[in-house]
Amino acid sequence: MADELKPAYLIAGSDRPKVDRAVQRLRARFAADAVETHSAAETRGPDVVAAANALGLFAGDGRLIVVDGVEAWKADDAKAVGAYLKAPAPATTLALVGGELKKDAPIAKAVAATGDVLLWDVPQRGLQGWVAEQFKLNGAAAEPEACRALIELVGDDLYELALEVDKLVTWSAGERITEANVLDLVAGRAEATSFALTDAWGSRNVAGVLTAAENMLERSCDPRSRTIPRIAGVLTSHVARIRSCQALEAEGLSAKDAAARLKQHPFYVQKLYAQARNYSREELRRVTTRLADLDHALKGGSRLAPDLELERALVDVTQPRG
């Protein structure tokens, strides 16, 4: 069966569930003891080539070498793989797996000549469409409102979203999935609702911020006396990251370079960069000061109810310019 396969596959992109499924399908075509796995951080291109050539001597019915994290490889690694693919070992297949990669990346060019390049990314503003596609791939249909509600409850973690899609599809038994179904069957994650809070603040959506904060209060198992300071802390930490990104962009760093420096996912840092552009440096300074005042008020510096202090502060730090 392995002789029907190409000598190499590059399977990469930000759509990690889709990448994982493709790798699993490829692995299923080989016996379990015929699959060898490596990490690109520890195994460079020349080492993978050596392993492929060595396996080629006793590949039998076929061998698969899986290398994860190849987006970290350099041009020399891609060059070694490209040279190998001009005369690949028989019955040996390379599966080079990575995160976000451009079509003109050196490793993509190296594989494209004789193999398959499969790049799947989630559009930055297309998460709702991605969720709808997952329902369709599982043989089910969901209302647009259901997809949007699922994102609000779960957040933008693709693995978590895919897991909930599987659960909803099994439950629906072929029926169209509605927003009410999602609200009834999916438990809100605290982290997900915090994303709703920070996203609404980043877009200067006052109503959205207040709604997200109220949802966090309603879904928390803790008393409001503990949840309100936590909400304030989430936003304070987020604003600090926004200020860092604003400073990095002022230095000339791209979102991708900033992600490497901050040790965060590029998709997340792109979102931070976009939000940072919605606020001036002076506005962020005032937001930081206002959140510090809120922290003082919640620790006994005000006679007003904590709920009211939080609401007033959220309006102050989010309202549109002018």
MORA-V956113 format. One record per backbone hydrogen bond with DSSP energy under -0.5 kcal/mol. NH is the residue of the N-H (numbers start at 0). CO is the residue of the C=O. E is the energy in kcal/mol with one decimal. If there is no record, write none. Layout:
BEGIN
NH|CO|E ; NH|CO|E
END
This chain:
BEGIN
1|60|-0.8 ; 3|0|-1.7 ; 4|1|-1.6 ; 8|93|-2.4 ; 9|115|-2.9 ; 10|8|-0.7 ; 10|95|-2.7 ; 11|9|-0.6 ; 11|117|-2.6 ; 12|97|-0.8 ; 12|98|-1.2 ; 14|119|-2.2 ; 15|13|-2.1 ; 18|14|-2.2 ; 19|15|-3.1 ; 20|16|-2.1 ; 21|17|-2.0 ; 22|18|-2.3 ; 23|19|-2.6 ; 24|20|-2.3 ; 25|21|-1.9 ; 26|22|-2.8 ; 27|23|-2.0 ; 28|25|-1.4 ; 29|26|-2.0 ; 33|30|-2.1 ; 34|31|-1.1 ; 35|63|-2.9 ; 37|65|-2.5 ; 39|67|-3.4 ; 41|38|-1.4 ; 42|38|-2.5 ; 43|41|-0.6 ; 47|43|-2.0 ; 48|44|-2.3 ; 49|45|-2.1 ; 50|46|-2.3 ; 51|47|-2.5 ; 52|48|-2.5 ; 53|49|-2.3 ; 54|50|-2.6 ; 55|51|-1.7 ; 56|52|-0.5 ; 56|53|-1.2 ; 57|54|-1.4 ; 58|55|-0.5 ; 61|58|-2.1 ; 62|90|-2.5 ; 63|33|-2.7 ; 64|92|-2.9 ; 65|35|-3.2 ; 65|63|-0.6 ; 66|64|-0.5 ; 66|94|-2.8 ; 67|37|-2.4 ; 68|96|-1.2 ; 69|96|-2.3 ; 71|68|-1.8 ; 72|69|-1.6 ; 77|73|-1.8 ; 78|74|-2.4 ; 79|75|-1.9 ; 80|76|-2.0 ; 81|77|-2.8 ; 82|78|-2.2 ; 83|79|-2.0 ; 84|80|-2.3 ; 85|82|-1.0 ; 86|83|-1.8 ; 87|84|-0.5 ; 91|88|-1.2 ; 92|62|-2.5 ; 93|6|-2.3 ; 94|64|-3.2 ; 95|8|-3.3 ; 95|93|-0.6 ; 96|66|-3.3 ; 96|94|-0.7 ; 97|10|-1.8 ; 104|101|-1.8 ; 108|104|-2.2 ; 109|105|-2.1 ; 110|106|-1.9 ; 111|107|-2.3 ; 112|108|-0.9 ; 113|110|-1.0 ; 114|110|-3.1 ; 115|7|-1.8 ; 117|9|-3.6 ; 117|115|-0.6 ; 118|116|-0.6 ; 119|11|-2.8 ; 119|117|-0.5 ; 120|118|-0.5 ; 122|120|-0.6 ; 125|122|-2.0 ; 129|125|-2.0 ; 130|126|-2.2 ; 131|127|-2.1 ; 132|128|-2.0 ; 133|129|-1.9 ; 134|130|-1.9 ; 135|131|-2.0 ; 136|132|-2.8 ; 137|133|-1.3 ; 138|135|-1.9 ; 139|134|-2.8 ; 142|176|-2.7 ; 145|142|-0.7 ; 146|142|-1.8 ; 147|143|-2.3 ; 148|144|-2.3 ; 149|145|-2.1 ; 150|146|-1.8 ; 151|147|-2.0 ; 152|148|-2.0 ; 153|149|-2.5 ; 154|150|-2.7 ; 157|155|-0.7 ; 160|156|-2.3 ; 161|157|-2.6 ; 162|158|-2.2 ; 163|159|-2.1 ; 164|160|-2.4 ; 165|161|-2.2 ; 166|162|-1.8 ; 167|163|-2.6 ; 168|164|-2.6 ; 169|165|-2.1 ; 170|166|-2.3 ; 171|167|-2.6 ; 172|168|-1.2 ; 173|168|-0.5 ; 174|171|-1.8 ; 176|140|-2.7 ; 181|177|-1.8 ; 182|178|-2.5 ; 183|179|-1.9 ; 184|180|-2.2 ; 185|181|-2.4 ; 186|184|-0.5 ; 188|152|-2.6 ; 192|188|-2.2 ; 193|189|-1.6 ; 194|190|-1.7 ; 195|191|-1.7 ; 196|192|-1.8 ; 197|193|-2.7 ; 198|194|-2.9 ; 199|195|-2.0 ; 200|196|-2.3 ; 201|197|-2.5 ; 202|198|-1.5 ; 203|200|-1.7 ; 204|199|-2.9 ; 205|203|-0.9 ; 208|204|-2.3 ; 209|205|-2.4 ; 210|206|-2.3 ; 211|207|-2.5 ; 212|208|-2.4 ; 213|209|-2.1 ; 214|210|-2.3 ; 215|211|-2.1 ; 216|212|-2.0 ; 217|213|-2.3 ; 218|214|-2.3 ; 219|215|-1.0 ; 225|222|-1.7 ; 226|222|-2.1 ; 227|223|-2.7 ; 229|225|-1.2 ; 230|226|-2.4 ; 231|227|-2.2 ; 232|228|-2.4 ; 233|229|-2.5 ; 234|230|-2.1 ; 235|231|-2.3 ; 236|232|-2.6 ; 237|233|-2.0 ; 238|234|-2.6 ; 239|235|-1.9 ; 240|236|-1.9 ; 241|237|-2.4 ; 242|238|-2.5 ; 243|239|-1.9 ; 244|240|-2.4 ; 245|241|-2.5 ; 246|242|-2.1 ; 247|243|-2.3 ; 248|244|-2.6 ; 249|245|-1.8 ; 250|246|-1.2 ; 251|248|-1.3 ; 252|247|-2.2 ; 257|253|-2.6 ; 258|254|-2.2 ; 259|255|-1.5 ; 260|256|-2.0 ; 261|257|-2.9 ; 262|258|-1.0 ; 263|258|-2.1 ; 268|264|-2.1 ; 269|265|-2.5 ; 270|266|-1.5 ; 271|267|-1.9 ; 272|268|-2.7 ; 273|269|-2.2 ; 274|270|-2.1 ; 275|271|-2.6 ; 276|272|-1.4 ; 277|274|-1.7 ; 278|275|-1.3 ; 283|279|-2.2 ; 284|280|-1.8 ; 285|281|-2.2 ; 286|282|-2.5 ; 287|283|-2.4 ; 288|284|-2.0 ; 289|285|-2.6 ; 290|286|-2.4 ; 291|287|-1.7 ; 292|288|-2.1 ; 293|289|-1.9 ; 294|290|-2.2 ; 295|291|-2.1 ; 296|292|-2.4 ; 297|293|-2.6 ; 298|294|-1.0 ; 299|296|-1.3 ; 300|295|-2.0 ; 301|296|-0.9 ; 308|304|-2.3 ; 309|305|-2.6 ; 310|306|-2.3 ; 311|307|-2.7 ; 312|308|-2.2 ; 313|309|-2.6 ; 314|310|-2.0 ; 315|311|-2.2 ; 316|312|-2.5 ; 317|313|-0.9 ; 317|314|-0.6 ; 318|314|-1.9
END
